[in-house]
Amino acid sequence: MTVKPVIDLNTNPATEAYRPTEAIREQVRLRDGTCVFPGCHRRHVDLDHIVPFDADGPTSVENLAMLCRRHHRAKTHGHWSYRVLEPGLYEWTSPTGITYLVDRRRRRP
């Protein structure tokens, strides 16, 4: 049995470092579940800085999303871009300017 602290998904933990802490990783994983690229549901993922770290993007839950390696490269080198509309709701823009919404928000009864 493993005992873990309760994670409040309404918080935005951050670190000054490039690499996220385990607590940040877990919170992003719980929010997104799988790669957030349109139509992808891969579970083996990288955590991507939506606003790049070297452009003053923080290493925080609100600025990280799950991307599989293929889609991480498409964003970094393939002219795809995305932004967060609200936690778990992403708007992707293709190289041709077409936009896609990806909704990973948890539905509440």
BELMO-V874775 format. One record per residue. N is the residue number from 1. OMEGA is omega in radians with two decimals (none if undefined). Layout:
n=N omega=OMEGA
n=N omega=OMEGA
This chain:
n=1 omega=3.08
n=2 omega=3.12
n=3 omega=3.12
n=4 omega=3.08
n=5 omega=3.07
n=6 omega=3.13
n=7 omega=3.09
n=8 omega=-3.09
n=9 omega=3.11
n=10 omega=3.10
n=11 omega=-3.14
n=12 omega=3.11
n=13 omega=-3.11
n=14 omega=3.04
n=15 omega=3.10
n=16 omega=-3.09
n=17 omega=3.08
n=18 omega=-3.11
n=19 omega=3.13
n=20 omega=3.06
n=21 omega=3.09
n=22 omega=3.12
n=23 omega=3.10
n=24 omega=3.12
n=25 omega=-3.11
n=26 omega=-3.12
n=27 omega=3.09
n=28 omega=3.13
n=29 omega=3.13
n=30 omega=-3.14
n=31 omega=-3.00
n=32 omega=3.13
n=33 omega=-3.12
n=34 omega=3.08
n=35 omega=-3.08
n=36 omega=3.05
n=37 omega=-3.12
n=38 omega=3.08
n=39 omega=-3.11
n=40 omega=3.11
n=41 omega=3.12
n=42 omega=-3.12
n=43 omega=3.10
n=44 omega=-2.93
n=45 omega=2.92
n=46 omega=2.94
n=47 omega=-3.07
n=48 omega=2.97
n=49 omega=-3.13
n=50 omega=2.91
n=51 omega=-3.04
n=52 omega=-3.14
n=53 omega=-3.11
n=54 omega=3.02
n=55 omega=3.12
n=56 omega=3.02
n=57 omega=-3.10
n=58 omega=2.98
n=59 omega=-3.08
n=60 omega=3.13
n=61 omega=-3.11
n=62 omega=-3.12
n=63 omega=3.11
n=64 omega=3.07
n=65 omega=-3.12
n=66 omega=3.05
n=67 omega=3.03
n=68 omega=-3.06
n=69 omega=-3.14
n=70 omega=-3.08
n=71 omega=3.00
n=72 omega=3.11
n=73 omega=3.10
n=74 omega=3.10
n=75 omega=-3.06
n=76 omega=-3.02
n=77 omega=-3.01
n=78 omega=3.05
n=79 omega=2.94
n=80 omega=3.05
n=81 omega=3.09
n=82 omega=3.10
n=83 omega=3.14
n=84 omega=3.05
n=85 omega=2.97
n=86 omega=-3.08
n=87 omega=3.13
n=88 omega=3.13
n=89 omega=-3.04
n=90 omega=3.03
n=91 omega=3.13
n=92 omega=3.04
n=93 omega=-3.13
n=94 omega=3.10
n=95 omega=3.14
n=96 omega=3.08
n=97 omega=3.09
n=98 omega=3.14
n=99 omega=3.14
n=100 omega=3.04
n=101 omega=3.04
n=102 omega=-3.07
n=103 omega=3.10
n=104 omega=3.11
n=105 omega=3.10
n=106 omega=3.10
n=107 omega=3.12
n=108 omega=3.13
n=109 omega=none
